[in-house]
Amino acid sequence: MSADRSDPAGASSDPWSGIRALTQARIGLRRTGYALSTAEVLDFQAAHAAARDAVHSPLPVGDIRSGLERLGLGPGHHVTSRAADRAEYLRRPDLGRVPSALEGIEHRGADIGILIADGLSATAVAEHAIPLVEALVRGNDGTLTIAEPVIATQARVALGDHVGAALGVETMLTIIGERPGLSVANSLSVYLTHRPTPGRLDSERNCISNIHPPEGQSYQAAAHIVWNLIGGARALGASGVALKDTSSAPAELTAGGGYRRPE
């Protein structure tokens, strides 16, 4: 959709200004005659470059591990999928769903497992994963144990099923970068799978998406939804289409009872 904004009167003559303030979508694009304005073309090219960078940039694993240590969760284990590199990862989604190896991951039987995966936006994970994990830890009332997190590269969502089974957790949280678009390149999702095991269907998961404050969902709101779904999954004995989010996420969460490692 396009709008002619050659009128020097400015924003007051722009019928799209009110709507544009409410969305990141491209609406009412400026034009000069029949062509898009130079500013709109350059903005599109910058957004396209940001999306490509999000897909192809390597995940800063060292920074993620340092962040986890600051939260008292340990440095985390690093695993890779069977995709040898980014090119193969993009061509072969099936290889991204299976780990190459899971050495060093101990079956401790914790209640909650956390996998931080690059997915299709390492940018989103680098910017938002640690603050989100911090909000999740604060939301724990201390009654549930959290296993030492795992970091995965060249990873798809289903890789979390293998990690969760290896950890022996009851509920697995896969924090992963979403496919970038031309409006948002740094959005994060959490996939919740109860009783993870290889072969779980997508219909057996719940997804909390669009996590990228300040424009998207806040860390606190996302954590609130996650904990609500964890409680529901434990009561129902399953996640997925049968499990519904019944929460009304507040703007902020009160710090919970904290984190404790499984014995």
NUTOR-174504 format. One record per atom (N, C-alpha, C): residue in one letter; x, y, z. Coordinates in steps of 0.02 Angstrom, whole numbers, plus 50000, padded with zeros to 5 digits. Atoms other than C-alpha are relative to their C-alpha. Layout:
AXYZ...
END
This chain:
M500424994150000M500005000050000M500445006150000S499584994150005S500675017149959S499585006350007A500344993549991A500255035349993A500455005449973D499624994450026D500785051349906D500095005150055R499884995349945R501625062350036R500395006149976S499654994350026S502255076149923S499725006650027D500314994149971D501095088250012D500465002850054P499554997249949P502245100050111P499675001250067A500334999049935A500935101150248A500244995150052G499695004649953G501795085950325G499524994850027A500365005649972A501095072850442A499265001350007S500714998549990S499445081950467S499594998049940S500365002050060S498995077550286S500074992549985D499865007150010D499545059350304D499444995950032P500555003949971P498005048050325P500224993750035W499755006149972W499125033550379W500375001050067S499574998749942S500035041950523S499744996850064G500275002949939G498865035950659G500074992450002I499955007350004I498875017850600I500734997850004R499305001850002R500745017650568R500324999950069A499734999849932A501075021750750A499834993750040L500235005949964L500215005450800L500284993449974T499765006250031T501134992950689T500695001049971Q499355000050033Q502854988450624Q499954998049927A500105001950070A502094982750459A500105006049955R499904994650049R502474992750303R499335001949969I500634997650027I500905002650264I500095007349980G499974993150020G500645019050174G500695002349980L499304998450017L502385018950097L500035006549960R499914993650034R502995035850039R500204998849927R499825000550070R503145038349852R500105006949970T499914994050040T503695051249728T499774998349930G500315002150062G502595050149575G499774992950005Y500205007150000Y502405031649534Y500524995650034A499465004049970A504005026049623A500035001250075L499884999249928L504395022949806L500555005150011S499494995049984S505395036649888S500674996650015T499345002749985T507265034249911T500054997550072A499995002049929A507025033550100A499674993250010E500345006449992E505785019150085E500414994349970V499595005250031V506925009449966V500594998250044L499425001349956L508425011450081L499794996550064D500255003349940D507385006450232D499864992749987F500135006950018F506824990650143F500654996149993Q499365003450009Q508604986350095Q500354998750067A499705000949934A509194988950274A499654994450038A500375005449966A507804977750341A500174993249971H499825006350032H508244964350214H500694997750022A499335001749977A510074965150265A499994997650073A500055002149929A509604963850450A499724992950005A500295006749999A508554948350413A500524994849979R499475004650023R509994940150318R500534999150054D499515000449946D511204944350458D499744995650057A500295003949945A510014936750586A500054992649986V499975007150019V509994920350490V500714997450000H499325002550013H511844919150451H500515001650054S499514998349948S512694926950603S500084994150048P499895005449952P513494914150721P499755002050070L500224998749931L512784912550896L500605001250045P499444998949954P513954920251027P499954995550061V500085005049948V514024904551132V500355002150065G499644997949941G515334911651250G499625005150041D500394994949966D514254926651292D499394996950034I500585003349971I512744915451321I500204996250063R499775003949942R513734904251439R500185004650058S499834995249947S514394919351535S499365002650033G500634997649973G512614925751554G499674994950045L500295005249959L512014909051621L500364999350066E499615000349938E513424908751748E499825005850047R500194994249959R512944926151807R499334998750035L500655001649970L511194919351841L500044994250049G499915005649954G511914905051944G499764993449973L500245006150030L511384891751820L500564995549974G499445003750028G513124885651776G500135002349929P499824997650066P513984888251609P499594997149944G500395003250052G512814876851515G500424995549955H499675004550047H513254862751395H499885002449929H500084997950069H513544866451211H499974993849956V500065005550047V512914854151081V499865002949931T500154998050069T512724854950892T499534994849969S500415004750036S511494847150773S500434996249949R499635003850050R511984835350633R500135004149937A499844995650056A512014849950511A500715002550007A499294998449995A513844852850473A500145007550001D499904992850003D513684871450436D499335003449986R500624996350009R512414885250407R499664998349934A500295001550065A512174881150224A499624993350002E500355006449995E511744862950263E499405000550046Y500564998949954Y510644868450408Y499405002849964L500554996950037L509594879150290L499714995349948R500245004750051R509494865550157R499674993950030R500225006349970R509174851050276R499715001150070P500304999049934P507954855450417P500014993650043D500015006349963D507924836950465D500634999150042L499385000849963L509754837450517L500035004750060G500014995449944G509434852350630G499584997750058R500445002649947R508184842150730R500324994550042V499675005749967V509444828950785V500705002250024P499344998149976P510994831750895P500544995549971S499435004150023S512694826050834S500244995650057A499815003849940A513094820351012A499735003750060L500244996949938L512514823651190L500464998450058E499525001549947E514114820751287E499975005350055G499974995549943G514194828351460G499335001850029I500674998549974I512314829851482I499784994250045E500165005149951E511804820551639E499254999550011H500705001349986H510114812551672H499895001250075R500084998249930R509704821651835R499285000150024G500715000349981G507804821051831G499725006450028A500284993649978A507484839551858A499305001049972D500674998650023D505754846751835D500005003649932I499994995750059I506214859551701I500684999849966G499394999550040G507494859251561G499965006149955I499964994150043I508054874251459I500514998949945L499555000250057L508794873551285L499995006949966I499944993650035I509434889751207I500294998449931A499825002150068A509514887051018A500015006049953D499954994450046D510054898650879D499395000549953G500574999850045G508634893650762G500165004149938L499924996050060L508394905850619L500165007350014S499784993249984S508914921450713S500464999950061A499514999549946A510514921250814A499975006950032T500064993249974T510224939950833T499505000250057A500515000149947A508634936850934A500264996750063V499745003749942V509504924251047V500535004150036A499474996049970A511014935451076A499715005850039E500294994149967E509904950251124E499544998350057H500565001049954H508494942151221H500024993650042A500045006449965A508894924451281A500165000650075I499804999649930I509804928751443I499505004050042P500524996549961P508554942151501P499364995950008L500595004249994L507154929851463L500114994550052V499865005249951V507984915851562V500005003050070E500014996749935E508234928151705E499285001050024A500704999149982A506364932151703A499684993250019L500265006749984L505974913451702L500234997750069V499735002049935V507104910351852V499655003950056R500344995949950R506304924751947R499284997750010G500695002249995G504594917651910G499914993450035N500045006549965N505014900951991N499915001250074D500124999149928D504314899752168D500454995650042G499535004149962G505694887752216G499794992850008T500235006849990T504644872052212T500224995349943L499795004150057L505264866152041L500745000849988T499284999850014T507054861651999T500125001349926I499814998450069I507904868051842I500684997049985A499375003150020A509254858051755A500475005349972E499524995550032E510854866351696E499825000749926P500214999150069P510404874051528P500484997049949V499615002550057V511004867651360V499955005149944I499974995350057I511534878651213I500114995949937A499955003950061A511294871951038A500085004649939T499904996350062T511914878350870T499804995749940Q500295003150060Q511234874350696Q499404995750021A500515004049968A509694868950793A499295002049979R500724999150010R507844866850758R499644998250065V500385000849938V506454865650888V500044992850027A500055006949978A506364846650892A500634997350032L499395002249966L508164845250949L499915000150076G500154999749928G507474850051120G499714993550027D500275006349976D506584833251129D500564995250019H499425004349985H508254824051123H500355002350063V499664997349941V509024835751251V499594998750062G500435001149942G507524834551367G499994992950023A499995007149982A507534815651360A500664998250033A499355001349970A509404815351397A500055002850070L500004997049933L509154826951545L499524996550048G500515003349958G507664816951607G499525005050032V500444994949971V506624832651635V499274998549985E500715000950012E504744833051648E499745004849947T500224995050049T504514849051547T500605003349969M499444997050036M505684855851414M499805006649970L500114993450029L505804874151365L500565001149948T499524998550053T506654877451197T499935007349981I499994992850016I507104895851179I500385000749934I499715000450067I507454898850995I499835006349960G500114994350043G507634912850868G499494998649946E500515000950051E506134915150755E500265001849931R499854998250069R506204916250566R499935007649993P500054992750005P506604934750533P499585002249941G500384997050054G505484945750429G500285006949985L499774993450019L505644962850352L499755005450047S500194995349948S504834971050503S500384998550065V499665002049938V505664961250645V500504994449984A499495005150012A507304951650635A500274997050064N499715002149936N507614948850821N499464997550048S500545002549958S506054940050886S500164992950024L499845006349966L506194925451007L499354996250015S500575004249981S505024910751043S500224995150054V499905005649952V504854897951183V499524994549981Y500425005950013Y504224880551139Y500014995650062L500075004149940L503574870551287L499774993149981T500185006950013T503544851651276T500014996150065H500055004049938H502934840951421H500194992849984R499745006850008R503794824151442R500334999249931P499675000150066P504984826951296P500314993349984T499695006150025T505524812251194T500055000649924P499944999550073P506164810751014P499374997349965G500595002050037G504714809850892G499385003750019R500584995949982R503554822150977R499765004049939L500294996250055L502374830850854L499965007450019D500084992849986D502224849750837D499355001450037S500644999149965S500424847850898S500044998350074E499905001749929E501144841651064E500415005350036R499634994449970R502004858351099R499565006150006N500304993349996N501474875651152N500545005149985C499524995050020C502304891151083C499815006850028I500074993149979I502524908351161I500475004049956S499594996950051S503144919751023S500005007650006N499984992750006N503504937850976N500315003350062I499664997349941I504684940751123I500595004349976H499474995450019H505714956151081H499825007150024P500164993449974P505414970951197P500505005249972P500644997349976P505054985251186P499424999349952E500565000350048E504044982751025E499594993750010G500365006349993G503594964551057G499844998450073Q500185002249933Q503104954451210Q500595000650048S499474999049951S504094958151368S500234993350029Y499745006049969Y505174945451458Y499554997850058Q500425001649942Q504074946451613Q499344996949979A500645002750023A502464943551517A500094993049971A499885006650028A503204928951421A500144994950054A499855004649945A503884921051581A499374998250038H500635001449965H502184922751663H499584994849962I500375004850041I501364913551518I500334993150004V499645006449996V502714900051522V499844996350064W500135003449936W502464896451707W499274997950006N500705002150000N500574896151684N499914993649960L500055006050041L500774883251545L500354994150032I499665005549965I502014873051648I499534997150052G500485002449950G500734872051788G499434996149968G500545003550035G499384867151664G500234993349973A499755006350028A500474853951582A500104994850054R499905004749945R500914846151749R499334997350025A500665002249978A499074845451797A499674995549948L500315003850054L498514838951626L500394993849982G499575005550020G499994827551598G500195000249927A499854999450071A500234834151423A500055007349982S499984993350029S500644849451320S499724999549929G500245000050068G500054854651147G499295002649994V500654997250016V498324857551076V499504999450058A500465000949944A497464851251233A500135004950057L499804995449946L498364864051342L499915007149976K500144993150018K497754882051338K500295004850052D499754994749956D498514897851410D499415003650031T500554996749965T497314904351541T500245006050040S499714994549960S498474917851610S499785006749972S500064993050021S498274936451604S500655003250023A499314998149981A500094941951601A500035007150024P499924993249975P500484956951711P500595003449967A499444996250028A501684970651659A500664998050033E499405001949964E502934965351792E499834994050044L500085005749955L503194949751897L500385001350064T499654999849937T503634949152080T500514994350002A499495005249997A505244939552110A499754994150040G500235006049966G504884921752158G500514997550051G499575002749949G505744910452280G500694998149976G499335001250025G507234908352166G500104993149970Y499815006150036Y508134894052083Y500364995250046R499605005049964R508784877952157R500184994449952R499775005450043R509804864552072R499704993350025P500205006749979P509194846552071P500574996650037E499495003849963E510094835352193E500294994549957
END
